[in-house]
Amino acid sequence: MELGSTASVRVPLFRLNDRDGPAVLVCHATGFNALAYGPTARAFERLQAWAPDLRGHGDASSPSTDRYDWDGFADDVATAVDWLDRPLFGFGHSMGGAALLLAESRRHGSFRALYCWEPIVYPPRFDSAENSPLVARSRRRRSRFDSLEDAVANFAAKPPLDALHADALRAYVEHGFTRELDGSRTLKMPGPEEAEVYRMSLRHETFSRLSEVRCPVIVARGRRDGGAAAEVAGEVVEALPDGRLERWDELGHFGPLEDPARVGAAIEGALLAAVGAVE
């Protein structure tokens, strides 16, 4: 189904599994899409999983303003929450974690509990210059491949996506690229748009609003391999009224897509335990 968000954005909302329990909203990382998290969500045994393509990603439309202010991603989350009827559980990866935290800080009670894997929520000492390598890399992204298999083989052979589980990688490519009439695949989110998302990633005020997040939040981080999101995860927890840090030293920033079955089971267990639920 497709929902209407701010800035004339149309947000597709997908159901990722066939469970009948309480709902969890799954929010993807920058450059990814909802269906890439299907393997993670299928590990849930008691939670039904729903996931939006956030603006500009997957099949979602781009904002009419051509700006990727991260408040807009929180607007997309709120749109999905309204349709699903709050309160929900939430799982967000990277950008998706930031969007969930910002949405809950603006509208208390949207979520019963959140699980955020290395959310992009940085203290004020970080400035936009620190994201310039990601911006530059996105602008140079290869946008076309001869086939689906060509695209999958390309990403599987080099970092950072070589760390992804085969099922998650294939789902990312299948939903993140348009199939052309000649069988070739074209990237749905152009490199310059992805670069703009990264450029704006240090310009939102989520860190200063963490004290307004009332629900329990589990912040997970992978190994400390130089990634800023892992480095500041402890500071994010300290700024939350009800935060807990979970360490996965054997996985990296893409942990939920690296080992979807194990991480998915842990997400479900942590969310239910956070509210004292045996559902």
Backbone bond lengths (Angstrom), bond angles and torsions (degrees), N, CA, C in turn:
res aa  C-N    CA-C-N  psi(-1)  N-CA   C-N-CA  omega(-1)  CA-C   N-CA-C  phi
1 M - - - 1.463 - - 1.518 109.16 -
2 E 1.328 116.09 163.62 1.453 121.26 -176.92 1.527 109.58 -126.55
3 L 1.323 115.92 132.07 1.456 122.55 -176.57 1.522 110.12 -115.76
4 G 1.323 116.84 153.12 1.447 121.52 179.20 1.520 111.45 -96.60
5 S 1.333 116.31 126.03 1.449 121.82 178.01 1.525 109.59 -114.37
6 T 1.316 117.47 -167.61 1.455 122.07 -179.26 1.529 110.80 -75.03
7 A 1.350 116.22 166.03 1.469 123.12 179.68 1.531 111.26 55.61
8 S 1.352 115.85 33.25 1.469 122.94 177.00 1.525 113.65 61.34
9 V 1.322 116.84 23.43 1.467 120.90 -179.37 1.529 110.02 -79.82
10 R 1.321 115.76 136.12 1.459 122.55 172.51 1.526 107.92 -103.40
11 V 1.330 115.98 122.67 1.467 122.56 -174.04 1.529 109.72 -110.44
12 P 1.331 118.52 112.02 1.467 120.11 173.51 1.534 109.46 -72.74
13 L 1.312 115.73 142.17 1.462 121.46 178.16 1.518 108.28 -124.34
14 F 1.320 116.75 124.38 1.460 122.82 -175.08 1.519 110.92 -114.70
15 R 1.322 116.44 143.95 1.460 120.38 169.39 1.521 107.93 -92.60
16 L 1.333 116.63 126.60 1.457 121.20 -171.56 1.519 114.54 -97.59
17 N 1.331 117.77 -13.27 1.462 119.33 177.78 1.523 109.39 -149.51
18 D 1.334 116.82 -179.81 1.461 120.39 -175.16 1.526 112.43 -113.56
19 R 1.333 117.02 24.51 1.463 119.91 -179.92 1.522 110.84 -75.04
20 D 1.347 115.97 158.95 1.467 121.43 -176.96 1.521 113.95 -111.07
21 G 1.322 118.15 4.88 1.456 120.93 -176.33 1.521 113.27 -82.40
22 P 1.335 116.75 -162.06 1.461 121.39 178.28 1.527 110.57 -58.56
23 A 1.332 116.02 153.34 1.461 120.72 -175.32 1.518 112.07 -90.70
24 V 1.335 114.79 143.60 1.460 122.01 172.53 1.522 107.84 -124.25
25 L 1.326 116.31 133.24 1.457 121.80 177.39 1.528 108.20 -93.66
26 V 1.327 116.66 123.71 1.463 123.49 -176.41 1.524 108.74 -104.83
27 C 1.330 117.27 122.36 1.462 121.76 -176.60 1.529 110.83 -119.65
28 H 1.308 115.77 127.40 1.462 123.38 -169.74 1.523 113.65 -82.94
29 A 1.321 114.40 169.01 1.461 123.08 178.50 1.528 110.81 -84.06
30 T 1.319 116.60 166.71 1.462 122.10 176.28 1.521 110.82 -56.01
31 G 1.333 115.73 132.61 1.448 121.27 177.50 1.507 114.97 83.91
32 F 1.329 118.04 -8.38 1.458 121.89 -179.68 1.532 110.33 -101.06
33 N 1.297 117.72 -159.98 1.458 121.60 -178.00 1.517 109.39 -158.18
34 A 1.316 115.77 169.62 1.462 121.27 -174.42 1.525 112.62 -58.15
35 L 1.323 117.25 -46.83 1.465 120.21 -170.22 1.524 113.30 -72.38
36 A 1.327 117.55 -15.64 1.463 119.61 174.61 1.524 111.41 -62.34
37 Y 1.341 116.70 -21.02 1.468 121.14 -177.88 1.532 112.27 -97.17
38 G 1.325 116.86 9.27 1.449 119.75 175.24 1.520 113.07 -56.46
39 P 1.349 119.20 -47.28 1.470 119.51 178.44 1.524 112.99 -60.19
40 T 1.327 118.23 -34.51 1.466 121.10 177.75 1.515 110.38 -68.86
41 A 1.320 116.80 -45.43 1.460 121.30 -177.07 1.522 112.40 -68.65
42 R 1.319 117.17 -29.42 1.466 119.47 179.62 1.524 111.88 -71.04
43 A 1.326 117.11 -10.64 1.466 120.27 174.81 1.525 111.52 -80.02
44 F 1.339 117.72 -14.49 1.460 120.00 177.32 1.530 109.39 -69.53
45 E 1.312 116.16 136.37 1.464 120.33 177.67 1.520 112.26 -103.92
46 R 1.352 116.73 -23.73 1.471 119.94 -174.30 1.526 113.59 -123.86
47 L 1.300 118.77 -6.42 1.463 121.53 -177.59 1.521 110.63 -113.61
48 Q 1.327 116.10 131.26 1.458 118.98 171.57 1.522 108.12 -82.83
49 A 1.325 116.78 136.98 1.461 121.29 -172.14 1.524 111.38 -112.45
50 W 1.332 114.97 132.05 1.459 123.24 175.63 1.522 108.05 -124.57
51 A 1.317 116.66 145.00 1.460 119.23 -177.18 1.525 111.29 -145.06
52 P 1.328 117.29 130.83 1.468 120.25 174.77 1.528 111.16 -94.18
53 D 1.319 115.95 150.28 1.451 120.26 160.34 1.526 105.60 -81.61
54 L 1.322 117.75 115.60 1.455 120.71 179.68 1.531 110.07 -75.08
55 R 1.306 116.26 155.97 1.466 122.41 -170.71 1.531 113.65 -43.29
56 G 1.334 113.47 132.04 1.450 120.98 179.44 1.506 115.35 83.11
57 H 1.316 118.01 -12.78 1.463 122.41 -176.01 1.532 110.36 -105.01
58 G 1.326 116.37 149.10 1.456 119.89 176.66 1.510 111.30 55.36
59 D 1.343 116.29 -125.16 1.467 121.19 -178.96 1.526 113.12 -97.30
60 A 1.332 118.14 4.98 1.462 120.50 176.75 1.526 109.54 -72.39
61 S 1.325 116.48 149.15 1.460 119.50 176.86 1.520 110.21 -81.15
62 S 1.314 115.33 162.57 1.456 121.16 176.80 1.525 109.77 -82.49
63 P 1.331 118.38 153.69 1.462 120.04 178.96 1.523 111.68 -65.95
64 S 1.320 116.53 144.34 1.457 121.24 -179.01 1.519 112.33 -63.79
65 T 1.331 116.33 -22.05 1.463 120.94 -179.80 1.522 112.58 -81.54
66 D 1.354 117.00 -10.81 1.466 123.00 -174.57 1.524 112.38 62.67
67 R 1.325 116.96 15.90 1.456 121.50 178.05 1.526 109.19 -110.04
68 Y 1.310 115.69 142.76 1.451 120.43 178.25 1.523 110.54 -111.89
69 D 1.338 115.26 53.78 1.459 120.76 171.10 1.521 107.44 -61.29
70 W 1.330 117.60 130.93 1.465 120.02 -173.80 1.519 113.36 -68.61
71 D 1.324 118.56 -14.73 1.460 119.73 170.46 1.523 110.16 -58.02
72 G 1.324 116.82 -30.20 1.460 120.68 179.03 1.510 113.01 -65.03
73 F 1.333 117.06 -36.06 1.465 119.06 176.62 1.530 110.26 -65.82
74 A 1.331 116.89 -37.08 1.469 119.95 175.30 1.523 110.71 -65.43
75 D 1.327 117.97 -34.70 1.473 121.34 175.15 1.526 110.52 -61.84
76 D 1.335 116.20 -41.77 1.466 120.10 178.87 1.522 110.95 -63.67
77 V 1.333 116.44 -39.95 1.468 120.78 176.42 1.522 110.03 -61.47
78 A 1.332 117.51 -46.62 1.464 121.19 -179.26 1.522 111.28 -61.38
79 T 1.320 116.77 -35.95 1.466 120.97 177.53 1.527 110.87 -62.05
80 A 1.334 116.06 -43.90 1.466 119.86 178.49 1.516 111.39 -67.92
81 V 1.332 117.68 -39.28 1.465 121.74 178.43 1.527 109.96 -60.37
82 D 1.315 116.85 -44.03 1.464 120.40 -179.29 1.522 111.17 -61.69
83 W 1.332 116.87 -40.17 1.464 119.05 -178.75 1.523 111.08 -70.75
84 L 1.324 116.98 -39.50 1.461 121.06 -177.59 1.523 112.56 -78.32
85 D 1.334 116.93 -18.02 1.472 123.47 178.95 1.524 110.00 76.76
86 R 1.304 115.27 101.78 1.466 122.13 -176.32 1.519 111.78 -70.79
87 P 1.352 119.10 164.63 1.468 126.77 0.99 1.522 112.55 -87.27
88 L 1.319 114.99 151.80 1.454 123.20 -178.49 1.522 109.55 -122.02
89 F 1.313 115.98 172.13 1.447 121.13 161.07 1.528 106.95 -89.56
90 G 1.331 116.35 159.23 1.450 119.38 177.47 1.507 111.52 -139.02
91 F 1.337 115.66 139.57 1.457 122.09 171.50 1.523 107.63 -126.98
92 G 1.336 116.71 124.10 1.447 120.84 179.94 1.513 111.51 -130.76
93 H 1.309 115.49 139.44 1.462 122.55 -179.81 1.518 108.95 -111.29
94 S 1.335 117.32 121.56 1.459 122.18 174.09 1.532 110.56 58.84
95 M 1.332 118.86 -114.56 1.460 120.96 176.89 1.518 111.42 -55.99
96 G 1.327 116.98 -39.18 1.460 120.52 -179.40 1.514 112.32 -62.11
97 G 1.338 117.35 -35.29 1.459 120.78 176.51 1.510 111.61 -65.24
98 A 1.339 116.54 -42.08 1.458 120.45 177.79 1.526 110.91 -62.64
99 A 1.337 116.61 -41.41 1.461 120.71 -179.79 1.526 111.47 -62.30
100 L 1.342 116.70 -40.88 1.459 120.23 178.57 1.525 111.38 -65.44
101 L 1.329 116.95 -44.92 1.461 120.51 -179.53 1.524 111.36 -63.77
102 L 1.322 116.71 -41.23 1.462 119.81 179.22 1.526 110.88 -67.19
103 A 1.330 116.93 -40.60 1.460 120.14 178.81 1.523 111.37 -63.35
104 E 1.327 117.74 -42.83 1.471 120.75 179.88 1.520 110.99 -68.66
105 S 1.329 118.66 -35.03 1.462 120.29 179.07 1.523 111.25 -66.63
106 R 1.320 116.37 -28.79 1.463 120.18 -179.19 1.524 111.85 -85.01
107 R 1.338 116.68 -31.30 1.469 120.87 -177.17 1.522 108.35 -134.49
108 H 1.307 115.76 88.95 1.462 120.84 -177.40 1.526 110.56 -59.78
109 G 1.318 115.16 139.65 1.451 120.02 177.38 1.511 114.52 91.20
110 S 1.334 116.89 3.00 1.462 118.92 175.67 1.524 110.59 -66.32
111 F 1.342 115.95 -32.32 1.461 120.62 -175.19 1.517 111.67 -127.89
112 R 1.330 115.36 143.20 1.463 121.46 175.31 1.523 110.61 -76.96
113 A 1.313 116.41 -37.94 1.466 122.65 178.69 1.516 107.39 -163.62
114 L 1.338 115.92 154.08 1.454 121.62 -179.46 1.530 110.34 -126.14
115 Y 1.330 115.40 145.64 1.461 122.63 171.85 1.525 106.12 -123.24
116 C 1.327 116.66 114.42 1.463 121.48 -174.89 1.520 110.23 -119.62
117 W 1.328 116.02 117.32 1.465 120.43 178.74 1.524 108.61 -91.25
118 E 1.340 115.55 111.97 1.460 123.11 179.69 1.530 112.34 42.30
119 P 1.335 116.72 61.44 1.468 119.31 179.35 1.528 111.21 -63.64
120 I 1.307 116.13 145.48 1.471 121.40 179.73 1.526 108.06 -83.43
121 V 1.315 114.60 77.14 1.471 123.32 -177.68 1.522 105.88 -133.37
122 Y 1.326 115.36 99.31 1.455 119.98 -172.17 1.524 112.22 -108.42
123 P 1.346 117.23 144.72 1.465 121.14 174.54 1.528 111.15 -61.89
124 P 1.332 117.29 160.80 1.472 121.47 -174.98 1.525 114.88 -59.22
125 R 1.338 118.07 -19.54 1.473 118.69 -177.61 1.528 112.42 -67.61
126 F 1.330 117.91 -16.62 1.458 120.31 177.53 1.523 109.31 -80.79
127 D 1.323 116.39 142.81 1.464 118.71 176.43 1.521 109.19 -128.17
128 S 1.335 115.43 170.11 1.463 121.37 -170.65 1.529 112.96 -62.19
129 A 1.316 117.88 -23.47 1.467 119.84 -178.88 1.526 111.53 -62.48
130 E 1.343 116.59 -25.81 1.459 119.93 -176.44 1.522 112.27 -71.96
131 N 1.323 118.13 -14.23 1.449 120.66 179.21 1.520 112.63 -102.18
132 S 1.342 117.53 4.70 1.455 120.02 -175.50 1.529 113.71 -59.20
133 P 1.364 120.92 -35.83 1.470 118.54 177.56 1.523 113.00 -62.44
134 L 1.332 117.76 -39.13 1.464 120.61 178.30 1.521 110.80 -67.13
135 V 1.322 117.04 -39.21 1.461 121.21 178.02 1.526 109.72 -61.30
136 A 1.327 116.13 -48.05 1.466 120.67 -178.89 1.526 111.40 -63.35
137 R 1.334 116.73 -42.07 1.466 120.38 -179.43 1.521 111.12 -64.01
138 S 1.330 117.03 -39.92 1.461 120.62 -179.58 1.520 111.58 -64.67
139 R 1.308 116.31 -38.38 1.467 119.53 -179.78 1.523 111.96 -65.84
140 R 1.326 116.35 -23.54 1.468 120.21 -179.33 1.526 112.78 -96.26
141 R 1.316 117.96 5.62 1.465 120.53 -174.60 1.519 112.52 -58.31
142 R 1.306 115.02 137.83 1.463 119.66 173.80 1.526 108.35 -69.61
143 S 1.320 116.75 130.46 1.465 120.27 -171.77 1.525 113.58 -106.70
144 R 1.335 118.42 -9.22 1.466 119.40 -175.89 1.532 110.49 -140.01
145 F 1.344 113.63 140.60 1.463 120.70 176.03 1.527 108.04 -132.13
146 D 1.318 116.56 153.73 1.465 120.50 -176.82 1.514 113.09 -66.79
147 S 1.345 116.85 -27.50 1.466 120.74 -177.61 1.518 109.54 -159.35
148 L 1.323 115.14 170.83 1.461 120.69 174.32 1.517 110.27 -59.58
149 E 1.321 116.57 -46.42 1.465 120.22 -177.74 1.519 111.32 -64.74
150 D 1.316 117.32 -34.91 1.459 121.57 177.55 1.525 110.21 -63.19
151 A 1.337 115.93 -43.44 1.468 120.01 179.55 1.526 111.27 -65.55
152 V 1.331 116.71 -45.86 1.463 120.57 -179.79 1.530 110.30 -60.89
153 A 1.326 116.83 -45.11 1.465 120.55 -179.34 1.521 111.25 -63.69
154 N 1.312 117.17 -37.57 1.467 120.98 179.32 1.523 111.20 -61.97
155 F 1.324 116.83 -49.37 1.456 120.29 -177.15 1.523 112.13 -71.19
156 A 1.321 116.52 -32.80 1.466 120.12 -178.76 1.524 112.63 -71.16
157 A 1.332 116.77 -14.99 1.459 120.24 -173.41 1.513 114.52 -97.48
158 K 1.348 117.31 -6.62 1.473 117.42 -176.38 1.524 110.24 -149.67
159 P 1.343 115.42 152.62 1.458 119.19 -179.82 1.533 110.80 -70.58
160 P 1.355 115.78 155.27 1.460 125.88 7.01 1.525 113.94 -91.94
161 L 1.359 117.94 -12.03 1.464 119.01 -171.80 1.515 113.39 -79.04
162 D 1.329 117.72 -4.51 1.460 118.82 175.62 1.521 111.61 -66.57
163 A 1.335 117.06 -15.19 1.467 121.08 179.14 1.522 112.26 -79.27
164 L 1.332 118.41 -14.06 1.461 121.11 -174.87 1.531 111.79 -72.51
165 H 1.331 114.76 145.34 1.464 120.97 171.42 1.530 108.05 -60.29
166 A 1.310 117.31 145.77 1.468 121.32 -175.59 1.524 112.28 -56.97
167 D 1.336 118.03 -39.91 1.467 120.50 -178.87 1.522 111.69 -67.42
168 A 1.331 116.79 -40.57 1.457 120.46 179.22 1.525 111.08 -68.12
169 L 1.320 116.80 -40.44 1.460 120.50 179.16 1.521 110.94 -63.38
170 R 1.313 116.22 -44.01 1.464 119.19 -179.35 1.528 110.89 -65.10
171 A 1.335 116.88 -40.70 1.464 120.14 178.69 1.527 110.95 -64.06
172 Y 1.328 116.73 -38.96 1.460 120.85 177.11 1.519 110.76 -59.79
173 V 1.326 117.49 -46.87 1.461 121.20 -177.93 1.525 110.77 -69.08
174 E 1.332 117.07 -44.00 1.463 119.81 -177.27 1.530 112.09 -60.07
175 H 1.325 116.91 -37.17 1.465 119.63 -177.70 1.525 112.96 -96.28
176 G 1.319 117.24 -18.23 1.460 119.88 -176.10 1.517 114.30 -93.62
177 F 1.333 116.68 -5.23 1.457 121.30 -179.15 1.527 110.10 -127.71
178 T 1.310 117.28 140.09 1.460 123.20 176.62 1.526 109.72 -83.91
179 R 1.327 116.17 135.26 1.464 120.33 175.73 1.523 108.74 -85.44
180 E 1.310 116.46 119.00 1.457 121.67 179.24 1.527 110.23 -85.04
181 L 1.335 116.99 168.66 1.462 121.37 -176.24 1.525 112.60 -61.44
182 D 1.333 116.76 -29.17 1.457 119.56 -179.68 1.524 112.97 -87.81
183 G 1.342 116.47 6.26 1.458 120.97 178.77 1.509 114.16 90.59
184 S 1.315 117.93 -8.87 1.462 120.54 178.02 1.524 110.01 -72.14
185 R 1.320 116.20 166.35 1.460 122.26 -178.36 1.531 110.08 -122.32
186 T 1.345 115.44 132.96 1.456 121.52 -179.78 1.519 109.45 -120.02
187 L 1.310 116.60 132.71 1.467 123.01 -179.06 1.527 110.30 -58.14
188 K 1.332 116.70 128.68 1.462 120.34 -178.83 1.526 112.48 -71.63
189 M 1.336 117.01 -39.28 1.460 120.34 179.06 1.526 108.62 -99.94
190 P 1.328 117.63 107.77 1.469 119.96 -178.41 1.527 111.86 -58.64
191 G 1.321 115.28 149.18 1.459 120.79 -179.06 1.522 114.38 -52.97
192 P 1.339 119.07 -43.20 1.469 118.94 179.14 1.521 113.61 -61.77
193 E 1.346 117.53 -32.48 1.470 119.69 177.50 1.524 110.82 -70.99
194 E 1.333 116.84 -42.36 1.461 119.90 176.62 1.531 110.19 -61.71
195 A 1.329 116.14 -39.16 1.460 120.36 177.97 1.522 111.14 -60.94
196 E 1.327 116.62 -37.63 1.465 120.22 179.06 1.526 110.97 -66.86
197 V 1.332 117.34 -36.55 1.466 120.57 175.69 1.528 109.68 -60.59
198 Y 1.317 116.56 -47.17 1.466 119.91 178.32 1.528 111.26 -63.85
199 R 1.317 116.65 -39.07 1.471 119.98 -178.97 1.517 110.80 -60.98
200 M 1.322 116.24 -35.99 1.468 120.55 -177.22 1.524 112.59 -87.80
201 S 1.331 117.35 -2.61 1.469 119.86 -171.95 1.523 113.77 -69.53
202 L 1.317 117.95 -17.82 1.464 120.85 178.10 1.530 111.28 -108.10
203 R 1.325 115.84 16.89 1.462 119.77 -176.80 1.528 112.99 -116.85
204 H 1.324 117.10 10.22 1.456 118.77 176.63 1.531 109.14 -101.28
205 E 1.323 117.14 163.23 1.463 121.91 -170.64 1.519 113.28 -107.22
206 T 1.328 116.33 28.12 1.463 119.11 -175.31 1.525 112.02 -62.27
207 F 1.330 117.86 -40.37 1.466 118.96 -177.92 1.534 110.61 -57.90
208 S 1.319 117.65 -42.18 1.466 120.67 -178.57 1.523 112.38 -69.85
209 R 1.333 117.16 -12.08 1.462 121.26 -178.48 1.522 112.80 -105.74
210 L 1.312 117.38 3.98 1.467 119.61 -177.15 1.525 112.22 -61.85
211 S 1.320 117.91 -30.48 1.469 120.24 179.23 1.522 111.75 -65.08
212 E 1.338 116.96 -14.95 1.464 121.45 -179.37 1.523 112.62 -93.14
213 V 1.328 116.97 -1.45 1.465 120.89 178.22 1.522 107.74 -85.96
214 R 1.319 117.45 109.89 1.463 121.68 -171.18 1.529 113.81 -90.18
215 C 1.325 118.02 -24.35 1.466 119.47 -174.87 1.528 110.55 -80.31
216 P 1.342 117.93 161.59 1.468 120.24 174.74 1.531 110.81 -62.14
217 V 1.333 116.45 140.07 1.463 121.74 -179.93 1.521 109.38 -132.92
218 I 1.322 115.67 125.15 1.464 120.63 171.04 1.520 106.74 -99.08
219 V 1.322 116.84 122.35 1.461 122.29 176.79 1.520 107.64 -105.91
220 A 1.312 116.37 116.71 1.463 121.24 -179.96 1.515 109.84 -101.93
221 R 1.322 115.20 142.31 1.462 119.17 173.66 1.510 109.71 -133.53
222 G 1.332 114.68 147.26 1.448 120.30 174.40 1.511 110.77 -86.08
223 R 1.309 115.52 -162.49 1.463 119.48 -178.28 1.534 110.53 -64.65
224 R 1.304 114.95 151.10 1.465 120.18 179.08 1.531 108.78 -83.28
225 D 1.318 115.79 90.01 1.464 120.59 -177.54 1.518 111.66 -115.55
226 G 1.318 116.05 29.17 1.450 119.39 177.39 1.510 114.21 101.93
227 G 1.331 117.35 -9.84 1.452 120.00 179.26 1.520 111.15 -75.42
228 A 1.337 116.41 131.41 1.463 120.45 -176.04 1.520 112.04 -64.77
229 A 1.335 117.92 -34.96 1.461 120.07 -177.68 1.523 111.43 -62.77
230 A 1.328 116.98 -36.81 1.464 120.23 176.21 1.520 110.65 -70.60
231 E 1.314 116.36 -39.02 1.467 120.87 -176.90 1.533 112.18 -64.23
232 V 1.337 117.69 -35.35 1.472 120.04 -174.68 1.525 112.82 -98.53
233 A 1.349 117.67 3.00 1.466 119.77 -176.28 1.528 111.67 -57.04
234 G 1.328 117.08 -39.73 1.457 119.94 178.66 1.517 112.50 -63.56
235 E 1.325 117.23 -37.68 1.461 120.97 178.15 1.527 110.98 -67.00
236 V 1.314 116.56 -36.08 1.463 119.95 176.41 1.523 109.81 -62.43
237 V 1.318 116.81 -45.22 1.465 120.94 179.32 1.526 110.90 -60.69
238 E 1.318 116.90 -43.95 1.466 120.65 -179.00 1.528 112.11 -63.12
239 A 1.330 117.00 -29.39 1.470 120.31 -178.75 1.522 112.90 -83.06
240 L 1.322 116.93 -11.84 1.470 120.74 -179.01 1.527 110.85 -88.17
241 P 1.321 118.73 142.04 1.467 120.51 176.36 1.522 113.03 -63.19
242 D 1.342 117.01 -33.77 1.465 121.04 -177.57 1.521 108.41 -138.82
243 G 1.339 115.78 72.10 1.454 120.56 -176.88 1.512 111.99 -116.60
244 R 1.331 115.01 152.09 1.466 121.00 177.95 1.516 108.57 -141.69
245 L 1.326 117.03 136.00 1.459 122.02 -179.69 1.527 110.52 -93.54
246 E 1.323 114.96 135.99 1.464 121.54 176.36 1.521 107.94 -124.63
247 R 1.322 116.66 126.25 1.460 121.41 -175.42 1.524 111.09 -104.25
248 W 1.340 115.27 135.59 1.454 123.02 174.88 1.531 107.29 -127.91
249 D 1.304 117.16 77.88 1.458 120.65 -173.28 1.526 113.78 -68.22
250 E 1.335 117.60 -14.61 1.461 120.24 -179.33 1.523 112.55 -90.74
251 L 1.351 117.49 -5.42 1.462 121.79 -179.52 1.522 109.71 -119.84
252 G 1.329 116.32 164.34 1.455 121.54 -179.67 1.515 112.66 -107.95
253 H 1.321 115.71 -158.42 1.466 120.58 -177.38 1.522 111.96 -61.92
254 F 1.331 116.74 -27.54 1.471 120.42 -178.81 1.528 111.82 -95.05
255 G 1.319 116.99 23.93 1.459 122.08 -175.54 1.518 116.95 -43.29
256 P 1.336 119.94 -49.14 1.469 119.86 -178.69 1.525 113.40 -62.81
257 L 1.335 117.01 -20.97 1.464 121.23 177.93 1.524 111.59 -100.69
258 E 1.329 117.07 -11.57 1.462 121.62 177.62 1.525 111.25 -81.49
259 D 1.333 116.07 -43.98 1.467 121.65 -178.55 1.527 107.59 -134.34
260 P 1.347 117.14 69.41 1.470 120.25 -171.21 1.519 114.95 -60.34
261 A 1.325 118.21 -36.42 1.466 119.41 -177.83 1.525 111.23 -66.95
262 R 1.322 117.06 -47.44 1.462 120.13 -176.80 1.528 111.44 -71.33
263 V 1.313 116.65 -43.71 1.463 119.40 179.74 1.523 110.52 -67.97
264 G 1.325 117.46 -39.14 1.457 120.10 178.50 1.517 112.58 -59.89
265 A 1.333 116.27 -43.88 1.462 120.03 178.10 1.529 110.86 -63.43
266 A 1.332 116.86 -38.60 1.461 120.51 179.40 1.525 111.83 -68.04
267 I 1.318 116.60 -38.93 1.469 120.80 177.86 1.518 110.00 -59.45
268 E 1.337 116.36 -49.90 1.464 119.70 -179.13 1.522 111.24 -59.92
269 G 1.321 116.69 -46.69 1.467 119.74 -179.35 1.510 112.16 -61.48
270 A 1.338 116.99 -41.88 1.464 120.55 -178.17 1.515 111.68 -67.92
271 L 1.317 117.63 -40.43 1.457 120.47 -179.52 1.532 111.44 -65.60
272 L 1.306 117.09 -45.35 1.451 119.72 179.56 1.526 111.60 -66.78
273 A 1.336 116.94 -40.18 1.466 120.16 178.01 1.524 111.60 -65.05
274 A 1.327 117.41 -31.56 1.459 121.23 -177.63 1.521 112.63 -64.04
275 V 1.331 116.55 -26.59 1.465 119.66 178.78 1.526 111.55 -109.53
276 G 1.333 116.20 11.17 1.455 120.42 179.10 1.506 113.30 66.31
277 A 1.341 115.43 31.18 1.466 119.41 -173.96 1.520 111.40 -99.34
278 V 1.301 114.62 138.36 1.467 122.08 167.72 1.516 104.21 -123.53
279 E 1.348 114.42 90.26 1.471 119.55 -169.40 1.504 110.77 -115.39
